[in-house]
Amino acid sequence: MTTMTTVTAVASMIRHLILLGSLELIFLALYLMLISCRLGVSGVRQLAFVLWSQRILLQSKFLTLTLMILGFPLEHYGNGIIFRLRSG
């Protein structure tokens, strides 16, 4: 995988992420409409019920993931402006 060093590469990655997020939202809306038309129940209420009933599991997974990510050290190779200001 190549490293993103230019502004155009970062902008391209952001565009791809926005496109992916919008596709996810479109498919969510389609699934909710399908559930509503075929089954006659509200998909949003079903989602809210599942999220409410599994809230302890979700919170523990988010907390575990956060603690795991924060446990890894952040390596900085000194190419920022703060390091240039301190050295000169």
Distance bins in CASP14 RR format, pairs under 12 A and 6 or more apart:
PFRMAT RR
TARGET T0000
AUTHOR 0000-0000-0000
RMODE 2
METHOD distances of the structure
MODEL  1
1 9 0 0 0 0 0 1 0 0 0 0 0
1 13 0 0 0 0 0 1 0 0 0 0 0
2 9 1 0 0 1 0 0 0 0 0 0 0
2 12 0 0 0 0 0 1 0 0 0 0 0
2 13 0 0 0 0 0 1 0 0 0 0 0
3 9 0 0 0 0 1 0 0 0 0 0 0
3 10 0 0 0 0 0 1 0 0 0 0 0
3 13 0 0 0 0 0 1 0 0 0 0 0
3 77 0 0 0 0 0 1 0 0 0 0 0
4 10 1 0 1 0 0 0 0 0 0 0 0
4 11 0 0 0 0 1 0 0 0 0 0 0
4 12 0 0 0 0 1 0 0 0 0 0 0
4 13 1 0 0 1 0 0 0 0 0 0 0
4 14 0 0 0 0 0 1 0 0 0 0 0
4 16 0 0 0 0 0 1 0 0 0 0 0
5 13 0 0 0 0 0 1 0 0 0 0 0
5 79 0 0 0 0 0 1 0 0 0 0 0
6 12 0 0 0 0 1 0 0 0 0 0 0
6 13 0 0 0 0 0 1 0 0 0 0 0
7 13 0 0 0 0 0 1 0 0 0 0 0
7 14 0 0 0 0 0 1 0 0 0 0 0
8 14 0 0 0 0 0 1 0 0 0 0 0
8 15 0 0 0 0 0 1 0 0 0 0 0
9 15 0 0 0 0 0 1 0 0 0 0 0
9 16 0 0 0 0 0 1 0 0 0 0 0
10 16 0 0 0 0 0 1 0 0 0 0 0
10 17 0 0 0 0 0 1 0 0 0 0 0
11 17 0 0 0 0 0 1 0 0 0 0 0
11 18 0 0 0 0 0 1 0 0 0 0 0
12 18 0 0 0 0 0 1 0 0 0 0 0
12 19 0 0 0 0 0 1 0 0 0 0 0
13 19 0 0 0 0 0 1 0 0 0 0 0
13 20 0 0 0 0 0 1 0 0 0 0 0
14 20 0 0 0 0 0 1 0 0 0 0 0
14 21 0 0 0 0 0 1 0 0 0 0 0
15 21 0 0 0 0 0 1 0 0 0 0 0
15 22 0 0 0 0 0 1 0 0 0 0 0
16 22 0 0 0 0 0 1 0 0 0 0 0
16 23 0 0 0 0 0 1 0 0 0 0 0
17 23 0 0 0 0 0 1 0 0 0 0 0
17 24 0 0 0 0 0 1 0 0 0 0 0
18 24 0 0 0 0 0 1 0 0 0 0 0
18 25 0 0 0 0 0 1 0 0 0 0 0
19 25 0 0 0 0 0 1 0 0 0 0 0
19 26 0 0 0 0 0 1 0 0 0 0 0
20 26 0 0 0 0 0 1 0 0 0 0 0
20 27 0 0 0 0 0 1 0 0 0 0 0
21 27 0 0 0 0 1 0 0 0 0 0 0
21 28 0 0 0 0 1 0 0 0 0 0 0
22 28 0 0 0 0 0 1 0 0 0 0 0
22 29 0 0 0 0 0 1 0 0 0 0 0
23 29 0 0 0 0 0 1 0 0 0 0 0
23 30 0 0 0 0 0 1 0 0 0 0 0
24 30 0 0 0 0 0 1 0 0 0 0 0
24 31 0 0 0 0 0 1 0 0 0 0 0
25 31 0 0 0 0 0 1 0 0 0 0 0
25 32 0 0 0 0 0 1 0 0 0 0 0
26 32 0 0 0 0 0 1 0 0 0 0 0
26 33 0 0 0 0 0 1 0 0 0 0 0
27 33 0 0 0 0 0 1 0 0 0 0 0
27 34 0 0 0 0 0 1 0 0 0 0 0
28 34 0 0 0 0 0 1 0 0 0 0 0
28 35 0 0 0 0 0 1 0 0 0 0 0
28 43 0 0 0 0 1 0 0 0 0 0 0
28 44 0 0 0 0 1 0 0 0 0 0 0
28 47 0 0 0 0 1 0 0 0 0 0 0
29 35 0 0 0 0 0 1 0 0 0 0 0
29 36 0 0 0 0 0 1 0 0 0 0 0
29 43 0 0 0 0 0 1 0 0 0 0 0
29 44 0 0 0 0 0 1 0 0 0 0 0
30 36 0 0 0 0 0 1 0 0 0 0 0
30 37 0 0 0 0 0 1 0 0 0 0 0
30 38 0 0 0 0 0 1 0 0 0 0 0
30 43 0 0 0 0 0 1 0 0 0 0 0
31 37 0 0 0 0 0 1 0 0 0 0 0
31 38 0 0 0 0 0 1 0 0 0 0 0
31 39 0 0 0 0 0 1 0 0 0 0 0
31 43 0 0 0 0 1 0 0 0 0 0 0
31 44 0 0 0 0 0 1 0 0 0 0 0
31 46 0 0 0 0 0 1 0 0 0 0 0
31 47 0 0 0 0 1 0 0 0 0 0 0
32 38 0 0 0 0 0 1 0 0 0 0 0
32 39 0 0 0 0 0 1 0 0 0 0 0
32 40 0 0 0 0 0 1 0 0 0 0 0
32 41 0 0 0 0 0 1 0 0 0 0 0
32 42 0 0 0 0 1 0 0 0 0 0 0
32 43 1 0 1 0 0 0 0 0 0 0 0
32 44 1 0 0 1 0 0 0 0 0 0 0
32 45 0 0 0 0 0 1 0 0 0 0 0
32 46 0 0 0 0 1 0 0 0 0 0 0
32 47 0 0 0 0 1 0 0 0 0 0 0
32 48 0 0 0 0 0 1 0 0 0 0 0
33 39 0 0 0 0 0 1 0 0 0 0 0
33 40 0 0 0 0 0 1 0 0 0 0 0
33 42 0 0 0 0 0 1 0 0 0 0 0
33 43 0 0 0 0 1 0 0 0 0 0 0
33 44 0 0 0 0 0 1 0 0 0 0 0
34 40 0 0 0 0 0 1 0 0 0 0 0
34 41 0 0 0 0 0 1 0 0 0 0 0
34 43 0 0 0 0 1 0 0 0 0 0 0
35 41 1 0 0 1 0 0 0 0 0 0 0
35 42 1 0 0 1 0 0 0 0 0 0 0
35 43 1 0 1 0 0 0 0 0 0 0 0
35 44 0 0 0 0 1 0 0 0 0 0 0
35 45 0 0 0 0 0 1 0 0 0 0 0
35 46 1 0 0 1 0 0 0 0 0 0 0
35 47 0 0 0 0 1 0 0 0 0 0 0
36 42 1 0 0 1 0 0 0 0 0 0 0
36 43 1 0 0 1 0 0 0 0 0 0 0
36 44 0 0 0 0 1 0 0 0 0 0 0
36 45 0 0 0 0 0 1 0 0 0 0 0
36 46 0 0 0 0 1 0 0 0 0 0 0
37 43 0 0 0 0 0 1 0 0 0 0 0
39 45 0 0 0 0 0 1 0 0 0 0 0
39 46 0 0 0 0 1 0 0 0 0 0 0
40 46 0 0 0 0 0 1 0 0 0 0 0
41 47 0 0 0 0 0 1 0 0 0 0 0
41 48 0 0 0 0 0 1 0 0 0 0 0
41 49 0 0 0 0 0 1 0 0 0 0 0
42 48 0 0 0 0 1 0 0 0 0 0 0
42 49 0 0 0 0 1 0 0 0 0 0 0
43 49 0 0 0 0 1 0 0 0 0 0 0
43 50 0 0 0 0 1 0 0 0 0 0 0
43 51 0 0 0 0 0 1 0 0 0 0 0
44 50 0 0 0 0 0 1 0 0 0 0 0
44 51 0 0 0 0 0 1 0 0 0 0 0
45 51 0 0 0 0 0 1 0 0 0 0 0
45 52 0 0 0 0 0 1 0 0 0 0 0
46 52 0 0 0 0 0 1 0 0 0 0 0
46 53 0 0 0 0 0 1 0 0 0 0 0
47 53 0 0 0 0 0 1 0 0 0 0 0
47 54 0 0 0 0 0 1 0 0 0 0 0
48 54 0 0 0 0 0 1 0 0 0 0 0
48 55 0 0 0 0 0 1 0 0 0 0 0
49 55 0 0 0 0 0 1 0 0 0 0 0
50 57 0 0 0 0 0 1 0 0 0 0 0
50 58 0 0 0 0 1 0 0 0 0 0 0
51 57 0 0 0 0 0 1 0 0 0 0 0
51 58 1 0 0 1 0 0 0 0 0 0 0
51 59 0 0 0 0 0 1 0 0 0 0 0
52 58 0 0 0 0 1 0 0 0 0 0 0
52 59 0 0 0 0 0 1 0 0 0 0 0
54 60 0 0 0 0 0 1 0 0 0 0 0
54 61 0 0 0 0 1 0 0 0 0 0 0
54 62 0 0 0 0 0 1 0 0 0 0 0
55 61 0 0 0 0 0 1 0 0 0 0 0
55 62 0 0 0 0 0 1 0 0 0 0 0
56 62 0 0 0 0 0 1 0 0 0 0 0
56 63 0 0 0 0 0 1 0 0 0 0 0
57 63 0 0 0 0 0 1 0 0 0 0 0
57 64 0 0 0 0 0 1 0 0 0 0 0
58 64 0 0 0 0 0 1 0 0 0 0 0
58 65 0 0 0 0 0 1 0 0 0 0 0
59 65 0 0 0 0 0 1 0 0 0 0 0
59 66 0 0 0 0 0 1 0 0 0 0 0
60 66 0 0 0 0 0 1 0 0 0 0 0
60 67 0 0 0 0 0 1 0 0 0 0 0
61 67 0 0 0 0 0 1 0 0 0 0 0
61 68 0 0 0 0 0 1 0 0 0 0 0
62 68 0 0 0 0 0 1 0 0 0 0 0
62 69 0 0 0 0 0 1 0 0 0 0 0
63 69 0 0 0 0 0 1 0 0 0 0 0
63 70 0 0 0 0 0 1 0 0 0 0 0
64 70 0 0 0 0 0 1 0 0 0 0 0
64 71 0 0 0 0 0 1 0 0 0 0 0
65 71 0 0 0 0 0 1 0 0 0 0 0
65 72 0 0 0 0 0 1 0 0 0 0 0
66 72 0 0 0 0 0 1 0 0 0 0 0
76 82 0 0 0 0 1 0 0 0 0 0 0
76 83 0 0 0 0 1 0 0 0 0 0 0
77 83 0 0 0 0 1 0 0 0 0 0 0
78 84 0 0 0 0 1 0 0 0 0 0 0
78 85 0 0 0 0 0 1 0 0 0 0 0
78 86 0 0 0 0 0 1 0 0 0 0 0
78 87 0 0 0 0 1 0 0 0 0 0 0
79 87 0 0 0 0 0 1 0 0 0 0 0
80 86 0 0 0 0 0 1 0 0 0 0 0
80 87 0 0 0 0 0 1 0 0 0 0 0
81 87 0 0 0 0 0 1 0 0 0 0 0
81 88 0 0 0 0 0 1 0 0 0 0 0
82 88 0 0 0 0 0 1 0 0 0 0 0
END
